[in-house]
């Protein structure tokens, strides 16, 4: 398919070392300096990313609430004006059409933000189901740029620049309207890094103005742009799923551990009956975290195996480039899963992966083997998220001051 360009494409082309094709066939900057530096800076100072590949759907009308409540697994009738809710749309078989966020602007006015990859399918799904429902769904993606400002110093930065928003009281998963250098925007306290952070919805034709102001005024707070590589390592440390390998139409919220977002007390929503059956029958596999040995991340679709007949103690090489390696390679047993994503966890100092693993092997502490480049690499099933499991950083109050990531490598 033809490549698509973000509103800030020219900046990315000039300053990023490499552009890569990603979700929705957009060209994304891989990194501006190095993935490790951008990751660490976002955890310790503040980073900014162009996420304008995400889709936005404006939904209005007297039937808007009922339409969206029938489309998603979460309950929206109690969603307050100024509040955001993460949820998923499923098809009749219970598989995920897309995971998304829903914003409530008024009693009869919502915005749905879709993932990049399935954007067109998700928009089409909403528009088609809106017919005859006294609701009007409009794809406004081309008119909106989305800039993510993430990190422990993000509040300090935006407090200086944005007028009309009280950052001391803006809570997690809430949003407000404001202006930055005369540009009207929406400030949402959400993100995809596991950090205190915000997402700015800006008119696409004014995205360059906002981007330039952020870079210029954020310099003294350490602001740096980050690319797709750092986004991956940041979200993997928090085990945040991404549409493509982690999320597909064959995967249900149960597989991803997102069943806590399902409200079965709702009388109806698409996929409800199928999800109830799955709840009763159980799963064959689950999405879990792995900590890998070695220094090379796995690739998506790399196979995961049970450990075969491996002796408890093995002879090791004591010299040369393979020092420490077993004299005989580990022997993989049956295939029990597939890698969906992998990266260096620069904050936690470990090599991480996410994978679908058979439930018989998906318990924490289970030792497995991942075939990376045809070579078996030991791995251990590990509870997720790998970083900040209590979620203290994303919910940090203004009185907490800037939090620092412990153990940043």
N, C-alpha and C positions, 0 to 999 in steps of 0.2 A: 504494500500500500504506500501511497505518497506520504512523505514526512510532513509533520505539522510543527509549527513554530510557536513558542511561547511569546507573550507580549514583550518580554525583555530579551528576545533572541539575540539582538545585536550586541548587547552587553555580554551575554554568555559566550558568544562567538569570539569576542575580543579578549576576554579574560580567563576563560576556562581552557585547560589544556586539551580537552577532548569532549565532544558532544556524543551522546549515545541515545539510541532510540529506546523509548520506554513506553509506559502505558498510554494507550490512545494514539500510538505512533508519533508522539511528540519527541522532539530532540531536547534532551536534558544535559546540562553540564555535569560531567562526571565528578570533577573537583576543580578548584581554583588554585589551591596550594598543594596540599596532600590530604587524602581522606583521614589520616590519623590526626593531623593538626586541626582540621575542621571539626572532627568529632570532639576532641578534647576541648577546643575553644567553646563549642556550644554547651558542653557540660560545665565549664568553669566561668565563662563570660556571657556572651550572647552571639547567636548566629542568625542569619536571615537566608531564607530559601524561597525561590520562585516556584510556587505550586499551582500555577494557573492552568495546569492540565486538568484539574478537578472540574467536575461538572456542577452547574447550579441550575436548579429548576424552581421557578416562581409558581406557587400554587395558591390560587385565590378562589373565593366564592363561598356561598353558604354550605356547600357540601365538601369543602376542602378538608376539614378535620376528619369527617367520616371516611372520605376516600383514603387518606393517608393511614388512618388507623386500621383500615382493612388491608393495606398493602404491607405493613411492617409488623414485626413480631412484638415490639414494645407497645406499651400503652401511651397514647398521645393526648387523651382527653384531660389529663391532669398536667399537661405541659403548660407552664406559665409563659406569659408574654416576656420576652427577653431571655428565655431559657433555650438550651440546646439539648438534644438527646441523641445518643448513639444507638443505632439499631441495625436491623437487616431486613431486606425484602427477600422473600422466598417464593419459589414456584410451587405448584400444587404437590410436587413430590417431596418438598421440604428442603431442596437444595437452594443455595444462596444465589439470587440474581445479582445482588450487590450489598455490601455493607456501606452504611451512609450515616449522615447526621441530619437531623431535622431542626430547623430554627423556627420559632414562633414569633411573628411580628405583631399580630393582632388576632382577634377571635377568628377571623376568616382569611388570614394571610400567613403563609408559611414559605420557607425556602428549604429545599432539599439539596444537600451537597453529596454528589456521587463520587465514586472512585474514578481514577483516570482511565484505566483499561476498559471497563464495561460501560463507560459513560453513555454512549449512544444507545446501547441496549437498555440501560436503566432509564434513560429519558423516555425512550419509546414505550417501555413498560408502564411508566406513570401516565403518559399522555393517553395511551390506549385505554387504560382503566378509568380515566377521568371522563370519558365520553358518557353522556347521559347521567352524570352524577352531580350536576350543579356546581362543578368545580372546573377551573381553567388552569391548565398546566402549560407553562411557557419556558422553553429552553433559553436561558439568558447567559449561557457560558461565555459566548463570544464577547459579551459586554463587561465581563467581570474578571479582574486579575486577583489572585490570591497570594499574598505574601506572608510567610510564616516567620515570626520573630520569636526565637526560642532561646532559653537559657536563664540562669539565675539572676542576670542583670537586665533581663528584658523589661521588667516592670519599671525599673529606674529609667531606662531609655525612653519608653513610650510615655511615661508620666511627664517627661520634659517636652515631648513633641506633640502630643495629641490633646486637643482642647475638647471639652464637653464630656469626658469620661473620667469617673472617679476610680482610679486604679486601686485605691486602698480598700474599696468595698466590692469591686467586681469579682464575683466568685467563680470557681471552676465550673465550666460548662454554662456560663452566662455570657451575654453579649450586650453591647451598647453602641450607639451611634456617636460619632465625633468628627473632628476635622483635623487634618495635618497639613500645614502650609496651604490652607485654603481648600484642600481636597476633602470632600465628604467621603467618609468610609465607615465601615462596620468593624468594630473590634470585638473579636470573640476569644474568650479565654479557653482555648483548646489547642491541640497540637498533636504531633506524631513523633515526639522524641522522648517522652517521659520526663520532660523538664517543665518548670514554670515557663509558660509561654503563651503567645497570642497569635491569632490568625487575622490578617487584615484583608477585608473584602473591599476592593478599590475599583473605580471605573477603569476599564482596560486602557483607555486613551490617556489616563493620568498615572499609570503605574510607574512610568519612568521618573516622574517627579517625586513620588513617594520613595522609590528605591534610592534615588540620589540623596534625598534628605536623610534617610536612615544611615546610609554609608558615611556621609559627611559628619553628621551629628553623633553617630554611635562610635566613632573612632576612639574617643577617650575612654569608653567603657569596654573596648576590646572587640567591638562588633566586626565579624567577618562573614561573608557569604559562604554557604556550604552547598555542596552538590549532592548528586544521587548516591554516591558511594558512602558519604558520611550519613546521609539519611538512612541508608540500609543498616549500617552498623549501629546507629542510635536506636532504630526501631527494633532491631533484633535483640539488643540488650534488654528491651522492655517486652519482648515477645508480642509485638503488635502485628497482626496479620496484614498481608498485602494481597490484593486481588491479582491473580495470575497463577501462582503455584500454591500459595497458602489457601486461597479462596477460589473455588470454581463452582459451577452449577451442580456438581456432584457432591459437594461438601455441605453438610448441614451445620447449624450453630452448635449442635452437640459435639461434632468432631473437633471444633475449634475451642471448646470450653466456653462458648458464648451463651450457653443455655440459661445463664442467670439473667439475660436480657429478655427472655421469652416470657410473655404474660399469658399463660394458659387460662387465666380467669376472664380474659376477653372472650366474648361469645363467638367471634369469628375473625379470622384473618387468613389470607392465602397461605396454605401449607400447614395449617393448624392440625388437621387430622393426621397427615403424614408424620408430623413431628411427635404427636402423641403416640403413634405406633412405634416410632423409633425409641421414644422414652421407655416404652414397655419391653421392647425386644433387645435393646442394648446395641453397642457398636462393635465393629470388627477392628477398628484402629482409632487412634487418637493423635492429635497434633501435640508434640512434646518438644522440650528443649534438650539439647545434647551439648556436653562439653567434650571437645576433641583434643587428642594429643597431637603433637606436631606443630607445624607452622603454616600449613597451606589450607585455606578454607576449602570446604567441599563445594561442588557445583550443584545447582538445582538438578534434580532427577538422579543424583548419585545414589546407588543402592545401599541399604543398610542391612546387615546380616547379624544373626546370632553368632556368638563365639563358638567355634567348633571345638575339637579336641585339643585344647591348649594346656600344656603342663603348667602347674602352679609356679615352678621355677624353671627358667630357661637360661641357657648359656647366652652371654652377651659379648659383642665385640668391644674391646677396650682401647682401640687406637684407630686412627684413620678417620676419614670423613663420615663413616657410619658407626662411630663409637656410641655405645649405648643401645644400638639396635640389636634385636634378637638374631642369633646365628641362623635360625630357621624362621621364616615368616609365620605370622599368625594365620591360622586356617579358618576361613569363614564357614559358618554353618548355613542354615536355611535363610533365605531372604525374608526379612520381617518388616521392611519399611523403605521409605524414599525421602531423601532430603528435599526440602522446599527452599531453604535459604541458609546461607552461612557467611560469617564475617568474623574478623578480629573484634573482640569486645575490649576496646581500648580502655574503658573505664574499669572493668572488672579484671583485666589482665588475663583473659582466657580466650581460647579459640572456640567460637560458639556456632551452633547450628540449630535449625528448626526442622522437624521431620514428622511425617505421618508414620506411626509405628503400631504394629499389631498390639492389641490390648494385653496380650499374654506377655509382652516384653516392654510395656510402656510405664512400668513403675519406677519411681526414683531409685537410683543406685544400680539399676540394671546395666551391665556391661555389654556393649555391642561393638560391631566393627563396621566402619564406613569405608566403602571402596572409593578411594580418591585417586584418579589417574591409574586405575587398575591395581592399586596397592591398598591393602587393608590397614586402616588406621583405627586404633582403639578409641572408643567413645563411652560416655556414661550418661544415662538419662538423668536430667537435673531439673528440679522444680523451677518454674518460671513465674514472674520475670526474673532474669538474672540480676538486674540492677534495681535498687530501690523497691523491693517487693511490697513495702507498706504504702507506696505512692505518696510519701511525704513531700517530695519535691514539687509535683504538679499541683498539690493543694496548699502550698506554702502561703501563709498570710503575710501581709505587708510588715507586720510587727516582727516576723521571723528574721528579716534581713536576708541578704543574698546567701543561699546555701551553697556549699562547696561539695563537689563530688569526692567521696573518699576513694583513695587508691587509684586515681587517674594515672594511667601509664603514658 
